[in-house]
Amino acid sequence: MVLVSNFENMSFDEQGNEIPETPHTAKTAADDESDDEKRSHAAFTEDEDDEEERKIELGPQFTLKEQLEKDKDDESLRRWKEQLLGSVDITSVGETLDPEVKILSLVIKSAGRPDIVLPIPDNGSPKGLWFTLKEGSHYRLMFTFQVNNNIVSGLKYTNTVWKTGIKVDSTKEMIGTFSPQAEPYTHEMPEETTPSGIFARGTYSARSKFVDDDNKCYLEINYTFDIRKEWL
């Protein structure tokens, strides 16, 4: 899960200052203020265009019992299925078709700093700023999740970030395929670095989603965060 990275669409010089756009694209401060509210609203109401994954046709689903019965004479497939399923209790979940994935915790980790534990809102939209990061800081996001009922295939995380309504970053991270089990899974994302410079600071809006290969969404969070000169 990438919260914010060195944005591809934002150009900065070696001192971290944004490289100005060409004169015909420049706007006055008054123009920016008048557009900000419209753009911020549009960021959450517009279609995700190229970020919205088309639904993949995966064919018929099977319960765990049916999957174990399929190709049971193929020794290599049988061993692979047993390795994937581990010690799952087939008697309790084998008749359920759809997997259930619940995100239990989200934590931002930065060396030398206390962990930032992010409360997961019931309605998917935290009130106010969800968190604040220091410019130029290194961080990782770690999360735990529970899988029940059936195997979840191709679980992935997508994240899109806007500033003043303009998309500045888009990320997709494949997490993997997981079988149901009593113990939660833990996944830690690669380290990222926040952008720096006066133009990188400010408030951002973002949308994070956890989806599977069938484009089933298990959690969507629409939130805002700050990048500041110093940690709070």
C-alpha positions in Angstrom: 0.0 0.0 0.0 1.6 3.2 -1.1 0.1 6.3 0.6 2.1 8.9 -1.3 5.3 8.7 -3.2 7.6 10.8 -5.3 4.8 11.7 -7.7 5.4 11.1 -11.4 3.2 14.0 -12.4 4.9 16.6 -10.1 8.3 17.9 -11.2 10.8 19.1 -8.6 14.3 20.4 -8.9 17.3 19.2 -6.8 16.3 21.5 -3.9 12.8 20.0 -3.9 11.0 23.0 -5.5 8.4 22.3 -8.1 9.4 23.2 -11.7 7.0 25.9 -12.9 4.6 25.0 -15.7 4.7 26.9 -19.0 3.1 30.4 -18.8 0.0 29.6 -20.6 -0.9 27.0 -18.0 -0.1 29.2 -15.0 -3.0 30.4 -12.7 -3.3 33.1 -10.2 -3.9 32.3 -6.5 -7.5 33.5 -6.8 -8.1 31.1 -9.7 -6.6 28.2 -7.7 -8.8 29.0 -4.7 -11.9 29.1 -6.9 -11.1 25.8 -8.5 -9.9 23.8 -5.4 -13.3 23.0 -4.0 -14.7 21.9 -7.4 -11.7 19.8 -8.1 -11.6 18.1 -4.7 -15.3 17.2 -5.1 -14.7 15.9 -8.6 -11.9 13.7 -7.4 -14.3 11.5 -5.5 -17.3 11.7 -7.8 -15.6 11.2 -11.2 -15.1 7.7 -12.6 -11.7 6.2 -11.9 -11.1 6.0 -15.7 -7.9 4.2 -16.2 -7.6 3.2 -12.6 -10.9 1.3 -12.5 -10.1 -2.3 -13.3 -12.3 -4.1 -15.7 -13.9 -7.1 -14.2 -11.9 -10.3 -15.1 -14.0 -13.3 -16.2 -12.5 -16.1 -14.1 -15.1 -18.7 -14.8 -17.2 -20.6 -12.2 -16.3 -20.5 -8.6 -15.9 -23.6 -6.4 -16.2 -24.2 -2.7 -13.1 -25.5 -0.9 -14.4 -29.1 -0.9 -15.1 -28.9 -4.7 -11.6 -27.5 -5.3 -10.1 -30.4 -3.4 -12.1 -32.9 -5.3 -11.1 -31.4 -8.7 -8.1 -33.1 -10.3 -7.7 -35.3 -7.2 -5.8 -37.8 -9.2 -3.1 -35.3 -10.1 -0.5 -35.7 -7.4 1.3 -32.4 -8.0 -2.0 -30.4 -7.9 -3.1 -32.2 -4.8 0.2 -31.3 -3.0 -0.1 -27.7 -4.2 -3.7 -27.4 -2.9 -2.7 -28.9 0.5 0.2 -26.5 0.8 -2.1 -23.5 -0.1 -4.9 -24.6 2.3 -2.6 -25.5 5.2 -4.6 -26.5 8.3 -7.9 -25.0 7.3 -11.0 -26.7 8.7 -12.8 -27.8 5.6 -15.9 -28.9 7.7 -16.5 -25.3 8.8 -15.9 -23.4 5.6 -15.9 -25.8 2.7 -19.6 -25.2 1.7 -19.2 -21.4 1.4 -18.6 -20.1 -2.1 -17.4 -16.5 -1.6 -14.3 -15.5 0.3 -14.5 -12.9 3.0 -11.5 -10.5 3.7 -11.5 -8.1 6.6 -8.8 -5.5 7.0 -8.0 -5.5 10.7 -5.3 -2.8 11.1 -3.4 -0.2 9.1 -0.1 1.2 10.5 2.4 3.6 9.1 6.0 2.8 10.2 8.9 5.3 10.0 12.3 4.6 11.5 12.9 6.5 14.7 9.2 7.5 15.0 6.3 6.0 16.9 4.0 4.0 14.7 1.0 5.8 13.3 -2.0 3.6 13.9 -4.8 4.5 11.4 -8.4 3.9 12.7 -10.4 2.2 10.0 -13.7 4.0 9.6 -17.0 2.0 9.4 -18.3 4.2 6.6 -15.0 4.3 4.6 -14.4 8.1 5.1 -12.4 9.2 8.1 -13.4 12.6 9.4 -10.8 15.4 8.9 -7.1 14.6 8.2 -6.4 10.9 8.5 -2.7 11.3 9.1 0.3 13.7 8.5 3.7 12.9 7.1 6.9 14.9 7.1 8.3 15.9 3.7 11.2 13.8 2.5 10.5 11.1 5.1 10.9 7.3 4.7 8.0 5.1 5.7 6.3 1.8 5.2 2.7 0.8 5.6 1.9 -2.5 7.4 -1.5 -4.1 7.6 -3.2 -7.2 8.9 -6.2 -8.9 7.4 -8.3 -12.0 8.0 -9.5 -14.4 5.3 -12.6 -16.5 5.9 -14.9 -18.9 4.0 -12.9 -19.5 0.8 -9.6 -18.8 -1.0 -9.2 -15.2 -2.0 -7.4 -15.0 -5.3 -5.1 -12.1 -6.4 -5.8 -9.7 -3.5 -4.3 -6.4 -4.3 -4.2 -2.8 -3.1 -4.8 0.2 -5.3 -4.3 3.9 -4.3 -4.9 7.1 -6.1 -3.8 10.5 -4.8 -5.0 14.0 -5.8 -3.8 17.5 -4.9 -6.2 20.4 -5.6 -8.2 18.0 -7.7 -5.4 16.9 -10.0 -4.2 13.3 -10.0 -0.6 13.2 -8.9 0.0 9.5 -8.0 -1.5 6.1 -8.8 -0.3 2.8 -7.4 -1.3 -0.9 -7.6 0.4 -3.5 -5.3 -0.3 -7.2 -5.6 -0.6 -8.8 -2.2 -1.3 -12.4 -3.2 -3.6 -15.4 -2.9 -4.6 -16.6 0.5 -6.6 -19.5 2.0 -8.9 -19.0 5.0 -7.3 -19.5 8.4 -7.9 -18.6 12.1 -4.7 -16.5 12.4 -4.6 -13.1 10.6 -2.1 -12.4 7.8 0.4 -9.6 8.0 1.8 -7.7 5.0 4.3 -4.9 4.9 4.7 -2.7 1.8 8.0 -1.6 0.3 9.6 1.6 1.7 8.5 4.9 0.2 9.7 8.5 0.4 7.4 11.5 0.6 8.2 14.4 -1.8 9.7 17.5 -0.4 9.7 21.2 -1.2 7.3 24.0 -0.7 5.0 22.9 -3.5 4.9 19.3 -2.2 3.6 20.5 1.2 -0.1 20.8 1.8 -3.3 18.7 1.9 -4.0 15.8 -0.4 -7.1 13.6 -1.0 -6.8 9.9 -1.8 -8.8 6.7 -2.4 -7.5 3.3 -1.3 -9.1 0.0 -2.2 -8.5 -3.7 -1.4 -9.8 -5.8 -4.3 -9.4 -9.3 -5.7 -9.0 -10.9 -9.1 -12.8 -10.8 -9.6 -12.7 -7.0 -8.8 -14.6 -7.6 -5.5 -13.9 -4.7 -3.2 -13.3 -5.6 0.5 -12.5 -2.1 1.7 -12.5 1.4 0.2 -11.3 4.4 2.1 -11.6 8.0 0.9 -9.4 10.2 3.0 -7.3 13.4 3.2 -3.8 13.7 4.6 -1.1 16.4 5.0 2.6 16.6 4.0 4.3 19.2 6.3 7.8 20.5 6.9 8.0 18.7 10.3 6.3 15.8 12.0 3.4 16.8 14.3 
